[in-house]
Amino acid sequence: MSINVKSFQIHQLSKSDDGELTISFGNHELPIASTCDDLVNDLHFTFRGKPKAFGVFKSDSEFKSVYDSYVDGSTSWYDMTKTYGEGIVRELSKYPFADTGVLVITQYQCLATDYLMICVVPSKHGLSVLPGAHQINQTDYLDIPQMTIAAQFNLSSYFARNSDDYYHLSFIKGRAGRRVSDFFLDFLCADVAFDAKQQNTVLLQAVSDFISDSKLEKSESLQLKKQVSDYCKDKKNNGDNIVVSDLSAELPVYESGQSFNQYITSNGYDLESEFPTEDSVIKKLTKYVGAGGGLNISFDAMIFGERVFYDPETDTLTIKGTPPNLRDQLTRDSK
């Protein structure tokens, strides 16, 4: 997947001796090199894999007005990044998770979609050996997988719609006890838009009810669920959102005469017109998954009732035909 970096800037966040978070601004007009593309590529895909929250700008958002000033030419890229850097320090200092590291601000394109990303990338101490040298050197490197402070501004949707009722912002959710969402909402001057995981859960419920009310046979039910799953996965892989009307257009209309979109509307499901895919939810369309009490079970929905059977009265799951590697372990340990 190609990443095309259009603008790039780094600054450094550190703490003074008294524990105060400070910022050291990087060089003016930092040139874009191939290493920038590589770094932004890693940041983009790491961000995509993190749990996220979504927001919409407030009408008086300073963050939005600063970017608009850059777009109309009254503010330079470098000055805009400095303003954002100062805002990061000001807001982040209010929270106990004020992280140090490299502040990366970049504008780039991925799959015809333009983004602005702001993230704090922690650094980690390590050792290295230079090629041809016989000595060990100490070094610091960017620990991208551990990034927890990052926000992405979807510029394509912002300029296409230019409406505050559609979300353009996404940011990494904090771990339990870390008020990261509060920080980002303050820094971006935004309000929470919706819970993407909840939207995916409602979609699954709507699909299940649509199947039930359409009185589909098992094979038809499995096929419909696979269609929905394939559509959602394809959107996820391309960096696009689930668009309910587009999904509906790909699904068949059954005896009721209602399309999936009409069914959602007439039955009052609380679904946005579009939202991102949450893999952990969507996979339940084609798989049964569960964990607890020392068990972690996952199997394809198509083998339920054929190779996997469940007795609700005894709460017993029966599996006919275990995977070879599992069978080998069970046979060996049963002796």
ChimeraX attribute file (.defattr): number of C-alpha atoms within 10 A of each C-alpha:
attribute: neighborCount
match mode: 1-to-1
recipient: residues
	/A:1	9
	/A:2	11
	/A:3	19
	/A:4	19
	/A:5	22
	/A:6	15
	/A:7	17
	/A:8	23
	/A:9	23
	/A:10	23
	/A:11	18
	/A:12	17
	/A:13	22
	/A:14	17
	/A:15	14
	/A:16	9
	/A:17	7
	/A:18	6
	/A:19	9
	/A:20	11
	/A:21	19
	/A:22	18
	/A:23	20
	/A:24	15
	/A:25	17
	/A:26	15
	/A:27	11
	/A:28	11
	/A:29	12
	/A:30	12
	/A:31	10
	/A:32	13
	/A:33	10
	/A:34	9
	/A:35	9
	/A:36	19
	/A:37	18
	/A:38	15
	/A:39	15
	/A:40	21
	/A:41	19
	/A:42	15
	/A:43	20
	/A:44	18
	/A:45	12
	/A:46	14
	/A:47	24
	/A:48	16
	/A:49	12
	/A:50	16
	/A:51	15
	/A:52	21
	/A:53	21
	/A:54	24
	/A:55	25
	/A:56	22
	/A:57	23
	/A:58	17
	/A:59	11
	/A:60	10
	/A:61	15
	/A:62	17
	/A:63	19
	/A:64	17
	/A:65	12
	/A:66	17
	/A:67	18
	/A:68	13
	/A:69	14
	/A:70	17
	/A:71	12
	/A:72	9
	/A:73	10
	/A:74	10
	/A:75	15
	/A:76	15
	/A:77	22
	/A:78	21
	/A:79	13
	/A:80	17
	/A:81	26
	/A:82	20
	/A:83	13
	/A:84	21
	/A:85	23
	/A:86	16
	/A:87	17
	/A:88	25
	/A:89	20
	/A:90	13
	/A:91	16
	/A:92	20
	/A:93	17
	/A:94	11
	/A:95	13
	/A:96	9
	/A:97	15
	/A:98	18
	/A:99	20
	/A:100	18
	/A:101	20
	/A:102	19
	/A:103	26
	/A:104	21
	/A:105	26
	/A:106	21
	/A:107	20
	/A:108	21
	/A:109	17
	/A:110	16
	/A:111	12
	/A:112	13
	/A:113	14
	/A:114	21
	/A:115	23
	/A:116	20
	/A:117	23
	/A:118	24
	/A:119	23
	/A:120	23
	/A:121	25
	/A:122	21
	/A:123	17
	/A:124	13
	/A:125	10
	/A:126	10
	/A:127	10
	/A:128	11
	/A:129	12
	/A:130	9
	/A:131	7
	/A:132	6
	/A:133	8
	/A:134	8
	/A:135	9
	/A:136	10
	/A:137	11
	/A:138	9
	/A:139	12
	/A:140	12
	/A:141	12
	/A:142	15
	/A:143	13
	/A:144	17
	/A:145	15
	/A:146	12
	/A:147	20
	/A:148	21
	/A:149	24
	/A:150	24
	/A:151	23
	/A:152	22
	/A:153	21
	/A:154	18
	/A:155	19
	/A:156	16
	/A:157	17
	/A:158	17
	/A:159	11
	/A:160	8
	/A:161	12
	/A:162	12
	/A:163	13
	/A:164	15
	/A:165	12
	/A:166	18
	/A:167	22
	/A:168	23
	/A:169	28
	/A:170	23
	/A:171	26
	/A:172	23
	/A:173	21
	/A:174	19
	/A:175	11
	/A:176	7
	/A:177	7
	/A:178	13
	/A:179	14
	/A:180	23
	/A:181	20
	/A:182	16
	/A:183	19
	/A:184	25
	/A:185	19
	/A:186	17
	/A:187	19
	/A:188	23
	/A:189	18
	/A:190	24
	/A:191	17
	/A:192	17
	/A:193	18
	/A:194	16
	/A:195	15
	/A:196	19
	/A:197	20
	/A:198	14
	/A:199	21
	/A:200	22
	/A:201	18
	/A:202	16
	/A:203	21
	/A:204	20
	/A:205	14
	/A:206	21
	/A:207	20
	/A:208	16
	/A:209	15
	/A:210	20
	/A:211	20
	/A:212	12
	/A:213	13
	/A:214	16
	/A:215	14
	/A:216	15
	/A:217	11
	/A:218	11
	/A:219	9
	/A:220	12
	/A:221	19
	/A:222	16
	/A:223	14
	/A:224	22
	/A:225	22
	/A:226	16
	/A:227	17
	/A:228	22
	/A:229	20
	/A:230	16
	/A:231	17
	/A:232	23
	/A:233	19
	/A:234	15
	/A:235	16
	/A:236	17
	/A:237	11
	/A:238	13
	/A:239	16
	/A:240	17
	/A:241	16
	/A:242	22
	/A:243	16
	/A:244	17
	/A:245	14
	/A:246	13
	/A:247	15
	/A:248	17
	/A:249	12
	/A:250	14
	/A:251	15
	/A:252	11
	/A:253	13
	/A:254	15
	/A:255	9
	/A:256	10
	/A:257	11
	/A:258	15
	/A:259	18
	/A:260	23
	/A:261	17
	/A:262	13
	/A:263	19
	/A:264	20
	/A:265	12
	/A:266	10
	/A:267	10
	/A:268	10
	/A:269	14
	/A:270	13
	/A:271	18
	/A:272	14
	/A:273	13
	/A:274	17
	/A:275	21
	/A:276	20
	/A:277	24
	/A:278	20
	/A:279	15
	/A:280	11
	/A:281	16
	/A:282	21
	/A:283	19
	/A:284	17
	/A:285	21
	/A:286	20
	/A:287	15
	/A:288	14
	/A:289	14
	/A:290	10
	/A:291	9
	/A:292	7
	/A:293	5
	/A:294	6
	/A:295	8
	/A:296	9
	/A:297	10
	/A:298	12
	/A:299	13
	/A:300	14
	/A:301	18
	/A:302	17
	/A:303	13
	/A:304	14
	/A:305	11
	/A:306	10
	/A:307	12
	/A:308	17
	/A:309	14
	/A:310	13
	/A:311	9
	/A:312	8
	/A:313	6
	/A:314	7
	/A:315	7
	/A:316	10
	/A:317	10
	/A:318	11
	/A:319	14
	/A:320	10
	/A:321	9
	/A:322	12
	/A:323	8
	/A:324	9
	/A:325	9
	/A:326	10
	/A:327	12
	/A:328	12
	/A:329	10
	/A:330	12
	/A:331	10
	/A:332	9
	/A:333	8
	/A:334	7
	/A:335	5
